[in-house]
Amino acid sequence: MSADTYLGWLVSHTRTTWWHDSADPAELQRGLDRGACGVTTNPFLANLSLTKNRAAWAADVDAVLAGGHSAEQMAEEFTRLVVTRAAAMYRPHYEASGGTRGFVCAQVNPSRAGEREAMLAMARRFHTWAPNIAVKLPAVSAGLDVLEECVAEGISATATVSFTVPQALAIAERCRAGRQRALRNGVTPGGCFAVIMIGRLDDYLREVAADTRAPVSESDIRQAGLAVTKRAYRLYRERGYEAVLLVAALRGPYHLTELAGAELVMSIAPAPQEWFLDGDHPREARIEQDVDPAVVQRLGSMPEFAKAYEPDGMSPSDFISYGLTQRTLAQFIEAGWRLIEGFR
């Protein structure tokens, strides 16, 4: 990776690292070449990889189809094929870093978001696939219970379907509780990554603003996810949380450049990577530059932003009913998991 690119500068001059947001083997290799040190996948990306590379996966797919599995079991097996290929590619990062980098996310069935025992059983199975698997769980009440148990058992986990300060804080607290349990029992705690789907929050609030005729501009909306992430990051630093923030769903270069310098992970898909290979972006740490308080005040006229921005804006029991949670779970189910269940 040339230091002449923004990504090269980011890796060599700041504490910000980045993961590749893809499940396609060719794209994952490009990510490695560009300096990615981990991978995020989800059911949509797993289906896309299988569909795009059907011939390359043919023997493995045929073996799964001949296995007599239920639809859910087949989806899990297809997820295993995609995730373990990525895990093998990024395992050198994992081993060279002593187990702090090189993780690959494997998402549990999003249809099971409220089912603790089902998600925990799935997490334990996923953990056996490779040492550098981070099991992806929804940041709702049931998922947080499973996350704590995973960390306590030494299983690394990523909390996804997460967009808000209250969710980020709840993830960190449950990670800490799991770590304490693990250490009391002589277990090496699992790693923990707390996702903020920054662009999805902007998308959601844009629709809320249009529908409610809120007194906010497009410029304000584009800073909503940044305001949430910067506040969560500041609280993480103040409280010394062990969980690592993982920012995903970028909608523009500003989602990275305005967070540059933060000790967090950015998940960057192949298309957005091009922004940072060719664009002339400011090469400076901007994480400490707060969003204009006037912008935050205007955004605060929308209750849905207040829920996302205020540390006590929601309790864990509210996370499942937040509008953006329901929208995102539905997308992961209908445009991802269900398609894998029916893959042929």
C-alpha positions as CSV (number, residue, x, y, z in Angstrom):
1,M,0.0,0.0,0.0
2,S,1.5,3.3,-1.1
3,A,1.8,6.0,1.5
4,D,0.8,8.4,-1.2
5,T,-2.9,7.3,-0.9
6,Y,-5.1,8.4,1.9
7,L,-5.5,4.8,3.1
8,G,-1.8,4.4,3.2
9,W,-1.4,7.6,5.2
10,L,-4.1,6.5,7.6
11,V,-2.5,3.1,8.3
12,S,1.0,4.6,8.7
13,H,0.3,7.8,10.6
14,T,-2.8,7.4,12.7
15,R,-4.3,4.9,15.2
16,T,-7.2,4.3,12.9
17,T,-7.2,0.9,11.2
18,W,-9.6,-0.5,8.7
19,W,-11.4,-3.7,7.7
20,H,-12.6,-4.9,4.3
21,D,-16.4,-5.0,4.0
22,S,-16.8,-7.8,1.6
23,A,-17.0,-11.6,1.3
24,D,-15.6,-11.9,-2.3
25,P,-12.2,-13.6,-2.3
26,A,-10.8,-11.4,-5.1
27,E,-12.0,-8.2,-3.3
28,L,-10.6,-9.5,0.0
29,Q,-7.2,-9.9,-1.6
30,R,-7.3,-6.3,-2.8
31,G,-8.2,-5.3,0.7
32,L,-5.1,-7.1,2.0
33,D,-2.9,-5.4,-0.6
34,R,-4.4,-2.0,0.4
35,G,-3.7,-2.5,4.1
36,A,-7.0,-4.0,5.5
37,C,-6.4,-6.0,8.7
38,G,-9.8,-7.6,9.1
39,V,-13.1,-8.4,7.4
40,T,-16.8,-7.7,8.0
41,T,-19.3,-9.9,6.3
42,N,-23.1,-10.3,6.6
43,P,-25.7,-12.5,5.0
44,F,-26.2,-10.1,2.1
45,L,-22.5,-10.2,1.3
46,A,-22.3,-14.0,1.8
47,N,-25.0,-14.5,-0.8
48,L,-23.5,-12.0,-3.1
49,S,-20.1,-13.8,-3.0
50,L,-21.7,-17.2,-3.6
51,T,-23.9,-15.9,-6.5
52,K,-21.1,-14.0,-8.2
53,N,-18.6,-16.9,-8.0
54,R,-21.0,-19.9,-8.3
55,A,-18.6,-21.8,-10.5
56,A,-15.7,-21.4,-8.1
57,W,-17.8,-22.6,-5.2
58,A,-19.5,-25.4,-7.2
59,A,-17.9,-28.4,-5.4
60,D,-18.5,-27.0,-1.9
61,V,-22.0,-25.9,-2.7
62,D,-22.9,-29.3,-4.2
63,A,-21.6,-31.0,-1.0
64,V,-23.8,-28.7,1.2
65,L,-26.9,-29.3,-1.0
66,A,-26.3,-33.1,-0.8
67,G,-26.1,-33.0,3.0
68,G,-29.8,-33.3,3.8
69,H,-29.8,-30.1,5.8
70,S,-32.7,-27.9,6.8
71,A,-32.9,-24.5,5.1
72,E,-31.4,-22.8,8.2
73,Q,-28.6,-25.4,8.4
74,M,-27.8,-24.9,4.7
75,A,-27.6,-21.1,5.3
76,E,-25.2,-21.7,8.1
77,E,-23.1,-24.1,6.0
78,F,-22.9,-21.6,3.2
79,T,-21.9,-18.9,5.6
80,R,-19.2,-21.2,6.9
81,L,-17.8,-21.7,3.4
82,V,-17.5,-17.9,2.8
83,V,-16.3,-17.0,6.2
84,T,-13.6,-19.6,6.6
85,R,-12.2,-18.7,3.2
86,A,-11.8,-15.1,4.4
87,A,-10.5,-16.2,7.8
88,A,-7.7,-18.2,6.1
89,M,-6.7,-15.2,4.0
90,Y,-6.5,-12.9,7.1
91,R,-5.1,-15.4,9.6
92,P,-1.5,-14.2,9.1
93,H,-2.6,-10.8,10.5
94,Y,-4.2,-12.6,13.5
95,E,-1.1,-14.6,14.2
96,A,1.4,-11.7,13.7
97,S,-0.6,-9.4,16.0
98,G,-1.0,-12.0,18.8
99,G,-4.7,-12.2,18.2
100,T,-5.6,-8.5,18.1
101,R,-6.1,-8.2,14.3
102,G,-7.1,-10.3,11.4
103,F,-10.6,-11.0,12.6
104,V,-13.4,-12.0,10.2
105,C,-17.1,-11.5,11.2
106,A,-19.6,-14.3,10.9
107,Q,-23.2,-13.2,11.5
108,V,-25.8,-15.4,13.2
109,N,-29.2,-15.8,11.7
110,P,-30.9,-12.4,11.9
111,S,-34.3,-14.1,12.1
112,R,-33.2,-15.2,15.6
113,A,-32.5,-11.8,17.0
114,G,-34.7,-12.3,20.1
115,E,-33.7,-15.9,20.8
116,R,-30.9,-16.1,23.3
117,E,-30.3,-19.9,23.3
118,A,-30.4,-20.2,19.5
119,M,-27.9,-17.4,19.0
120,L,-25.5,-18.7,21.7
121,A,-25.5,-22.2,20.2
122,M,-24.8,-20.7,16.8
123,A,-22.0,-18.5,18.2
124,R,-20.4,-21.5,19.8
125,R,-20.5,-23.4,16.5
126,F,-19.1,-20.4,14.6
127,H,-16.2,-20.1,17.1
128,T,-15.0,-23.6,16.1
129,W,-14.6,-22.6,12.4
130,A,-11.3,-20.6,12.9
131,P,-9.5,-18.9,15.8
132,N,-10.0,-15.5,14.1
133,I,-13.8,-15.5,13.9
134,A,-15.7,-12.7,15.6
135,V,-19.3,-13.8,15.9
136,K,-21.7,-11.1,14.8
137,L,-24.7,-10.5,17.1
138,P,-27.5,-8.0,17.0
139,A,-27.2,-5.1,19.5
140,V,-30.6,-5.8,21.1
141,S,-31.3,-7.1,24.6
142,A,-31.0,-10.8,23.7
143,G,-28.0,-10.2,21.6
144,L,-26.2,-8.3,24.4
145,D,-26.9,-11.2,26.8
146,V,-25.3,-13.6,24.3
147,L,-22.4,-11.2,23.7
148,E,-21.5,-11.1,27.4
149,E,-21.6,-14.9,27.5
150,C,-19.4,-15.2,24.4
151,V,-16.7,-12.8,25.8
152,A,-16.9,-14.7,29.1
153,E,-16.3,-18.0,27.3
154,G,-13.4,-16.6,25.2
155,I,-15.4,-16.2,22.0
156,S,-14.7,-13.0,20.1
157,A,-17.9,-11.1,19.1
158,T,-19.0,-8.1,17.1
159,A,-22.3,-6.4,18.0
160,T,-24.0,-5.2,14.9
161,V,-27.4,-3.6,13.9
162,S,-26.1,-0.8,16.1
163,F,-26.4,2.9,15.3
164,T,-26.6,4.8,18.6
165,V,-24.7,6.0,21.7
166,P,-26.9,4.0,24.1
167,Q,-26.2,0.8,22.1
168,A,-22.4,1.5,21.9
169,L,-22.3,2.0,25.7
170,A,-24.4,-1.1,26.4
171,I,-22.1,-3.2,24.2
172,A,-19.1,-1.9,26.1
173,E,-20.6,-2.6,29.5
174,R,-21.6,-6.1,28.6
175,C,-18.2,-6.7,27.1
176,R,-16.6,-5.5,30.4
177,A,-18.9,-7.8,32.4
178,G,-18.0,-10.7,30.2
179,R,-14.3,-10.0,30.5
180,Q,-14.5,-9.9,34.3
181,R,-16.3,-13.2,34.4
182,A,-13.7,-14.7,32.1
183,L,-10.7,-13.5,34.2
184,R,-12.3,-14.8,37.4
185,N,-12.6,-18.2,35.7
186,G,-9.1,-18.2,34.3
187,V,-10.3,-17.8,30.7
188,T,-8.8,-15.5,28.2
189,P,-11.6,-13.1,27.3
190,G,-13.0,-12.9,23.8
191,G,-12.4,-9.7,21.9
192,C,-15.3,-7.3,21.4
193,F,-16.2,-4.9,18.6
194,A,-19.0,-2.4,18.8
195,V,-20.4,-1.4,15.5
196,I,-21.9,2.0,14.7
197,M,-23.6,1.9,11.3
198,I,-22.9,5.6,10.7
199,G,-24.4,6.1,7.2
200,R,-27.6,4.0,8.0
201,L,-28.4,6.4,10.8
202,D,-28.0,9.4,8.4
203,D,-30.3,7.6,5.9
204,Y,-32.9,6.9,8.5
205,L,-32.9,10.4,9.9
206,R,-33.2,11.9,6.4
207,E,-36.5,10.1,6.0
208,V,-37.7,11.1,9.4
209,A,-36.8,14.7,8.8
210,A,-38.7,14.8,5.4
211,D,-41.7,13.1,6.9
212,T,-41.9,15.3,10.0
213,R,-40.7,18.5,8.3
214,A,-38.0,18.9,10.9
215,P,-36.0,22.1,10.8
216,V,-32.8,20.5,9.6
217,S,-30.7,20.8,6.4
218,E,-29.0,18.1,4.4
219,S,-25.7,19.3,5.8
220,D,-27.1,18.7,9.3
221,I,-28.2,15.2,8.4
222,R,-24.8,14.3,7.0
223,Q,-23.3,15.1,10.4
224,A,-25.8,13.1,12.5
225,G,-23.8,9.8,12.4
226,L,-20.6,11.8,13.0
227,A,-22.0,13.4,16.1
228,V,-23.1,10.1,17.5
229,T,-19.8,8.4,16.8
230,K,-17.7,11.2,18.2
231,R,-19.8,11.2,21.4
232,A,-19.5,7.5,21.8
233,Y,-15.8,7.6,21.1
234,R,-15.3,10.3,23.8
235,L,-17.3,8.3,26.3
236,Y,-15.3,5.2,25.5
237,R,-12.0,7.0,26.1
238,E,-13.3,8.6,29.4
239,R,-14.5,5.2,30.8
240,G,-11.6,3.2,29.5
241,Y,-13.8,0.6,27.8
242,E,-12.1,-2.5,26.4
243,A,-14.5,-2.9,23.4
244,V,-13.3,-1.4,20.1
245,L,-15.6,0.8,18.1
246,L,-16.1,-0.3,14.5
247,V,-17.6,2.2,12.2
248,A,-19.5,0.9,9.1
249,A,-21.8,1.9,6.3
250,L,-19.9,4.9,5.1
251,R,-21.9,7.2,2.8
252,G,-19.1,9.7,1.9
253,P,-15.4,10.4,2.4
254,Y,-16.3,12.6,5.4
255,H,-17.4,9.6,7.4
256,L,-13.7,8.6,7.5
257,T,-11.8,11.9,7.2
258,E,-13.8,13.5,10.1
259,L,-13.0,10.5,12.4
260,A,-9.3,10.1,11.3
261,G,-6.9,9.6,14.2
262,A,-9.4,7.8,16.4
263,E,-8.3,4.5,17.9
264,L,-11.1,2.6,16.2
265,V,-11.8,0.4,13.1
266,M,-13.4,1.6,9.9
267,S,-15.2,-1.0,7.8
268,I,-14.8,0.1,4.1
269,A,-16.5,-1.6,1.2
270,P,-14.7,-2.0,-2.2
271,A,-16.4,1.0,-3.9
272,P,-15.7,3.5,-1.0
273,Q,-12.1,2.4,-0.9
274,E,-11.7,4.1,-4.3
275,W,-12.5,7.4,-2.7
276,F,-9.4,7.1,-0.5
277,L,-7.1,5.8,-3.2
278,D,-7.7,8.6,-5.7
279,G,-9.2,11.5,-3.7
280,D,-7.2,14.4,-2.3
281,H,-8.3,14.4,1.3
282,P,-7.0,16.4,4.3
283,R,-4.4,14.3,6.0
284,E,-4.9,15.3,9.6
285,A,-6.5,13.8,12.7
286,R,-10.0,15.3,13.1
287,I,-11.5,13.0,15.8
288,E,-11.2,15.8,18.4
289,Q,-13.1,18.3,16.3
290,D,-16.6,18.4,17.6
291,V,-19.7,18.7,15.4
292,D,-21.0,22.2,15.7
293,P,-23.3,22.4,18.8
294,A,-25.9,24.4,16.7
295,V,-26.1,21.4,14.3
296,V,-26.6,19.0,17.2
297,Q,-29.3,21.3,18.6
298,R,-31.2,21.3,15.3
299,L,-30.9,17.6,14.9
300,G,-32.2,17.2,18.5
301,S,-35.5,18.6,17.4
302,M,-36.1,15.0,16.1
303,P,-36.8,12.5,18.9
304,E,-35.3,9.8,16.8
305,F,-31.9,11.6,16.9
306,A,-32.2,12.3,20.6
307,K,-32.7,8.5,21.1
308,A,-29.5,7.9,19.2
309,Y,-27.4,10.7,20.6
310,E,-28.1,10.9,24.3
311,P,-26.4,8.2,26.5
312,D,-29.7,7.5,28.2
313,G,-31.8,8.0,25.0
314,M,-32.9,4.4,25.1
315,S,-32.6,1.4,27.4
316,P,-31.6,-2.1,26.0
317,S,-35.2,-3.2,26.0
318,D,-35.9,-0.3,23.5
319,F,-33.2,-1.3,21.0
320,I,-35.3,-4.0,19.3
321,S,-38.2,-1.5,18.6
322,Y,-36.0,1.4,17.3
323,G,-37.2,1.9,13.7
324,L,-33.7,1.6,12.2
325,T,-33.1,-1.7,14.0
326,Q,-36.2,-3.2,12.5
327,R,-35.4,-1.9,9.1
328,T,-31.8,-3.3,9.2
329,L,-32.8,-6.7,10.6
330,A,-35.4,-7.0,7.8
331,Q,-32.8,-6.2,5.2
332,F,-30.4,-8.8,6.6
333,I,-33.2,-11.4,6.6
334,E,-34.9,-10.8,3.3
335,A,-31.9,-9.7,1.2
336,G,-29.4,-12.0,2.8
337,W,-30.2,-15.0,5.1
338,R,-33.4,-16.1,3.2
339,L,-31.5,-16.0,-0.1
340,I,-28.7,-18.2,1.4
341,E,-31.3,-20.6,2.7
342,G,-32.7,-21.0,-0.8
343,F,-29.3,-20.9,-2.6
344,R,-28.9,-23.5,-5.3
